Amino acid sequence: MSSRRVLGIFGIAMGSTLWLLAVFLTSPGFAKTKISPDAEIHADNKKVQEIMATFKKAEDALEARNLEALMATYSKDYAYHGLTKDDVRKIWKDLLAQNHRIVSEHRFSRIAVVDGKDPRAEVTCTGSFWTTLDETGKRVNIDSWFEEVHYLVYEDGAWRIRGHAGEGLKEPLFGNTPHPLF
């Protein structure tokens, strides 16, 4: 096969891939929270679906710019790196005021539920939040994380975000930016 033909096939394949990614990432029906095909699941299907519903509610609230609905996905006892639910509310309020459209993506690689009197879950997640600047059309990263563990508790009939794993560095390498968002 000639090198021109190989380059042509490669170009078509690359163009098709980029087109599919563009459609996939910008489609209104894009599932922003997904479970990786090789995820480790330690929970029954009902609990997994309920946990997924919590993140779906948060995404829907974010898309609708509904701060109260978004905050309803957080536990009343939320705590992370000294931040409380009220602190996270202020962060989201500022982000929503400063950004026209915020997009999120979550990829779960592990879900583990501990049943009992106070059910809780640990969800290992890789993801990001970004916005598109109105002035330039440029995407700007708000937050991103790799293999972060979201802690959830079953509270008032639903799974709610309680906090996240990980200790903050005593002297952060690139500023003080914990991952307090959902």
DRENRO-102055 format. One record per residue (C-alpha): residue in one letter; x, y, z. Coordinates in nm, 3 decimals. Example, Ala and Ser with C-alpha at 12.3 -4.5 7.8 and 13.67 -1.06 7.14 Angstrom:
! DRENRO-102055
<node residu="a" X="1.230" Y="-0.450" Z="0.780"/>
<node residu="s" X="1.367" Y="-0.106" Z="0.714"/>
END
This chain:
! DRENRO-102055
<node residu="m" X="0.000" Y="0.000" Z="0.000"/>
<node residu="s" X="0.141" Y="0.341" Z="-0.090"/>
<node residu="s" X="0.226" Y="0.595" Z="0.177"/>
<node residu="r" X="-0.021" Y="0.844" Z="0.020"/>
<node residu="r" X="-0.300" Y="0.592" Z="0.057"/>
<node residu="v" X="-0.202" Y="0.517" Z="0.419"/>
<node residu="l" X="-0.191" Y="0.890" Z="0.498"/>
<node residu="g" X="-0.528" Y="0.938" Z="0.330"/>
<node residu="i" X="-0.687" Y="0.658" Z="0.532"/>
<node residu="f" X="-0.525" Y="0.791" Z="0.849"/>
<node residu="g" X="-0.655" Y="1.142" Z="0.773"/>
<node residu="i" X="-1.010" Y="1.018" Z="0.716"/>
<node residu="a" X="-0.998" Y="0.810" Z="1.034"/>
<node residu="m" X="-0.858" Y="1.101" Z="1.236"/>
<node residu="g" X="-1.113" Y="1.345" Z="1.096"/>
<node residu="s" X="-1.399" Y="1.106" Z="1.170"/>
<node residu="t" X="-1.273" Y="1.052" Z="1.523"/>
<node residu="l" X="-1.246" Y="1.426" Z="1.587"/>
<node residu="w" X="-1.594" Y="1.481" Z="1.444"/>
<node residu="l" X="-1.741" Y="1.208" Z="1.666"/>
<node residu="l" X="-1.567" Y="1.352" Z="1.971"/>
<node residu="a" X="-1.698" Y="1.700" Z="1.891"/>
<node residu="v" X="-2.053" Y="1.569" Z="1.853"/>
<node residu="f" X="-2.021" Y="1.344" Z="2.158"/>
<node residu="l" X="-1.881" Y="1.613" Z="2.386"/>
<node residu="t" X="-2.122" Y="1.887" Z="2.284"/>
<node residu="s" X="-2.446" Y="1.693" Z="2.242"/>
<node residu="p" X="-2.721" Y="1.782" Z="2.488"/>
<node residu="g" X="-2.780" Y="1.411" Z="2.555"/>
<node residu="f" X="-2.416" Y="1.346" Z="2.645"/>
<node residu="a" X="-2.402" Y="1.137" Z="2.963"/>
<node residu="k" X="-2.168" Y="1.341" Z="3.175"/>
<node residu="t" X="-2.137" Y="1.082" Z="3.450"/>
<node residu="k" X="-2.039" Y="0.734" Z="3.344"/>
<node residu="i" X="-1.921" Y="0.414" Z="3.499"/>
<node residu="s" X="-1.605" Y="0.283" Z="3.336"/>
<node residu="p" X="-1.657" Y="-0.053" Z="3.164"/>
<node residu="d" X="-1.392" Y="-0.210" Z="3.389"/>
<node residu="a" X="-1.515" Y="-0.043" Z="3.709"/>
<node residu="e" X="-1.499" Y="-0.228" Z="4.038"/>
<node residu="i" X="-1.853" Y="-0.235" Z="4.180"/>
<node residu="h" X="-1.926" Y="-0.338" Z="4.539"/>
<node residu="a" X="-2.295" Y="-0.252" Z="4.557"/>
<node residu="d" X="-2.626" Y="-0.378" Z="4.426"/>
<node residu="n" X="-2.771" Y="-0.232" Z="4.108"/>
<node residu="k" X="-3.037" Y="-0.029" Z="4.294"/>
<node residu="k" X="-2.778" Y="0.156" Z="4.504"/>
<node residu="v" X="-2.555" Y="0.216" Z="4.202"/>
<node residu="q" X="-2.850" Y="0.366" Z="4.014"/>
<node residu="e" X="-2.937" Y="0.585" Z="4.316"/>
<node residu="i" X="-2.578" Y="0.711" Z="4.336"/>
<node residu="m" X="-2.578" Y="0.781" Z="3.963"/>
<node residu="a" X="-2.908" Y="0.969" Z="4.011"/>
<node residu="t" X="-2.743" Y="1.194" Z="4.271"/>
<node residu="f" X="-2.476" Y="1.298" Z="4.022"/>
<node residu="k" X="-2.740" Y="1.337" Z="3.747"/>
<node residu="k" X="-2.937" Y="1.570" Z="3.975"/>
<node residu="a" X="-2.623" Y="1.773" Z="4.039"/>
<node residu="e" X="-2.550" Y="1.794" Z="3.664"/>
<node residu="d" X="-2.910" Y="1.894" Z="3.586"/>
<node residu="a" X="-2.898" Y="2.162" Z="3.856"/>
<node residu="l" X="-2.566" Y="2.290" Z="3.721"/>
<node residu="e" X="-2.704" Y="2.303" Z="3.366"/>
<node residu="a" X="-3.016" Y="2.486" Z="3.490"/>
<node residu="r" X="-2.797" Y="2.713" Z="3.705"/>
<node residu="n" X="-3.014" Y="2.618" Z="4.004"/>
<node residu="l" X="-2.797" Y="2.670" Z="4.312"/>
<node residu="e" X="-3.057" Y="2.535" Z="4.557"/>
<node residu="a" X="-3.105" Y="2.210" Z="4.363"/>
<node residu="l" X="-2.728" Y="2.172" Z="4.332"/>
<node residu="m" X="-2.675" Y="2.224" Z="4.704"/>
<node residu="a" X="-2.946" Y="1.965" Z="4.780"/>
<node residu="t" X="-2.703" Y="1.700" Z="4.651"/>
<node residu="y" X="-2.461" Y="1.782" Z="4.934"/>
<node residu="s" X="-2.493" Y="1.638" Z="5.286"/>
<node residu="k" X="-2.583" Y="1.879" Z="5.564"/>
<node residu="d" X="-2.258" Y="1.761" Z="5.727"/>
<node residu="y" X="-2.037" Y="1.818" Z="5.421"/>
<node residu="a" X="-1.674" Y="1.875" Z="5.519"/>
<node residu="y" X="-1.351" Y="1.875" Z="5.320"/>
<node residu="h" X="-1.018" Y="2.050" Z="5.388"/>
<node residu="g" X="-1.194" Y="2.277" Z="5.635"/>
<node residu="l" X="-1.469" Y="2.370" Z="5.387"/>
<node residu="t" X="-1.832" Y="2.335" Z="5.494"/>
<node residu="k" X="-2.151" Y="2.315" Z="5.290"/>
<node residu="d" X="-2.190" Y="2.693" Z="5.330"/>
<node residu="d" X="-1.838" Y="2.744" Z="5.190"/>
<node residu="v" X="-1.918" Y="2.525" Z="4.888"/>
<node residu="r" X="-2.242" Y="2.719" Z="4.836"/>
<node residu="k" X="-2.037" Y="3.042" Z="4.812"/>
<node residu="i" X="-1.795" Y="2.881" Z="4.567"/>
<node residu="w" X="-2.080" Y="2.762" Z="4.343"/>
<node residu="k" X="-2.262" Y="3.097" Z="4.370"/>
<node residu="d" X="-1.949" Y="3.279" Z="4.250"/>
<node residu="l" X="-1.883" Y="3.026" Z="3.973"/>
<node residu="l" X="-2.241" Y="3.054" Z="3.847"/>
<node residu="a" X="-2.224" Y="3.435" Z="3.860"/>
<node residu="q" X="-1.896" Y="3.447" Z="3.668"/>
<node residu="n" X="-1.957" Y="3.172" Z="3.412"/>
<node residu="h" X="-2.241" Y="3.146" Z="3.165"/>
<node residu="r" X="-2.209" Y="2.772" Z="3.109"/>
<node residu="i" X="-2.027" Y="2.517" Z="3.325"/>
<node residu="v" X="-1.981" Y="2.163" Z="3.199"/>
<node residu="s" X="-1.886" Y="1.862" Z="3.408"/>
<node residu="e" X="-1.767" Y="1.513" Z="3.339"/>
<node residu="h" X="-1.728" Y="1.225" Z="3.586"/>
<node residu="r" X="-1.592" Y="0.877" Z="3.515"/>
<node residu="f" X="-1.637" Y="0.627" Z="3.799"/>
<node residu="s" X="-1.383" Y="0.348" Z="3.830"/>
<node residu="r" X="-1.501" Y="0.212" Z="4.165"/>
<node residu="i" X="-1.823" Y="0.222" Z="4.367"/>
<node residu="a" X="-1.830" Y="0.065" Z="4.712"/>
<node residu="v" X="-2.132" Y="0.082" Z="4.942"/>
<node residu="v" X="-2.127" Y="-0.006" Z="5.311"/>
<node residu="d" X="-2.475" Y="-0.092" Z="5.435"/>
<node residu="g" X="-2.588" Y="-0.059" Z="5.793"/>
<node residu="k" X="-2.750" Y="0.195" Z="6.021"/>
<node residu="d" X="-2.579" Y="0.482" Z="5.837"/>
<node residu="p" X="-2.519" Y="0.365" Z="5.478"/>
<node residu="r" X="-2.224" Y="0.527" Z="5.305"/>
<node residu="a" X="-2.047" Y="0.495" Z="4.974"/>
<node residu="e" X="-1.707" Y="0.564" Z="4.828"/>
<node residu="v" X="-1.697" Y="0.652" Z="4.459"/>
<node residu="t" X="-1.359" Y="0.671" Z="4.287"/>
<node residu="c" X="-1.380" Y="0.926" Z="4.011"/>
<node residu="t" X="-1.177" Y="1.102" Z="3.745"/>
<node residu="g" X="-1.328" Y="1.412" Z="3.595"/>
<node residu="s" X="-1.336" Y="1.783" Z="3.537"/>
<node residu="f" X="-1.536" Y="2.105" Z="3.531"/>
<node residu="w" X="-1.481" Y="2.365" Z="3.264"/>
<node residu="t" X="-1.645" Y="2.670" Z="3.120"/>
<node residu="t" X="-1.635" Y="2.842" Z="2.784"/>
<node residu="l" X="-1.555" Y="3.211" Z="2.800"/>
<node residu="d" X="-1.817" Y="3.426" Z="2.626"/>
<node residu="e" X="-1.561" Y="3.680" Z="2.505"/>
<node residu="t" X="-1.318" Y="3.439" Z="2.339"/>
<node residu="g" X="-1.503" Y="3.109" Z="2.308"/>
<node residu="k" X="-1.202" Y="2.950" Z="2.479"/>
<node residu="r" X="-1.248" Y="2.663" Z="2.725"/>
<node residu="v" X="-1.113" Y="2.721" Z="3.074"/>
<node residu="n" X="-1.059" Y="2.448" Z="3.332"/>
<node residu="i" X="-1.231" Y="2.518" Z="3.664"/>
<node residu="d" X="-1.137" Y="2.194" Z="3.839"/>
<node residu="s" X="-1.004" Y="1.853" Z="3.744"/>
<node residu="w" X="-0.918" Y="1.543" Z="3.940"/>
<node residu="f" X="-0.779" Y="1.194" Z="3.897"/>
<node residu="e" X="-0.894" Y="0.895" Z="4.102"/>
<node residu="e" X="-1.047" Y="1.121" Z="4.368"/>
<node residu="v" X="-1.277" Y="0.944" Z="4.614"/>
<node residu="h" X="-1.617" Y="1.106" Z="4.667"/>
<node residu="y" X="-1.773" Y="1.011" Z="5.002"/>
<node residu="l" X="-2.150" Y="0.985" Z="5.000"/>
<node residu="v" X="-2.398" Y="0.923" Z="5.280"/>
<node residu="y" X="-2.760" Y="0.812" Z="5.263"/>
<node residu="e" X="-2.945" Y="1.105" Z="5.417"/>
<node residu="d" X="-3.313" Y="1.200" Z="5.410"/>
<node residu="g" X="-3.395" Y="0.929" Z="5.155"/>
<node residu="a" X="-3.117" Y="1.001" Z="4.903"/>
<node residu="w" X="-2.742" Y="0.970" Z="4.852"/>
<node residu="r" X="-2.565" Y="1.298" Z="4.924"/>
<node residu="i" X="-2.205" Y="1.409" Z="4.883"/>
<node residu="r" X="-2.034" Y="1.418" Z="5.223"/>
<node residu="g" X="-1.677" Y="1.503" Z="5.125"/>
<node residu="h" X="-1.373" Y="1.368" Z="4.946"/>
<node residu="a" X="-1.069" Y="1.160" Z="5.031"/>
<node residu="g" X="-0.721" Y="1.294" Z="5.044"/>
<node residu="e" X="-0.520" Y="1.511" Z="5.268"/>
<node residu="g" X="-0.412" Y="1.851" Z="5.149"/>
<node residu="l" X="-0.042" Y="1.907" Z="5.101"/>
<node residu="k" X="0.117" Y="2.116" Z="5.374"/>
<node residu="e" X="0.274" Y="2.329" Z="5.101"/>
<node residu="p" X="0.077" Y="2.289" Z="4.777"/>
<node residu="l" X="0.286" Y="2.269" Z="4.462"/>
<node residu="f" X="0.058" Y="2.488" Z="4.251"/>
<node residu="g" X="-0.150" Y="2.689" Z="4.493"/>
<node residu="n" X="-0.420" Y="2.581" Z="4.732"/>
<node residu="t" X="-0.682" Y="2.413" Z="4.513"/>
<node residu="p" X="-0.864" Y="2.125" Z="4.684"/>
<node residu="h" X="-1.147" Y="1.951" Z="4.497"/>
<node residu="p" X="-1.460" Y="2.054" Z="4.691"/>
<node residu="l" X="-1.709" Y="2.027" Z="4.408"/>
<node residu="f" X="-1.924" Y="1.725" Z="4.317"/>
END
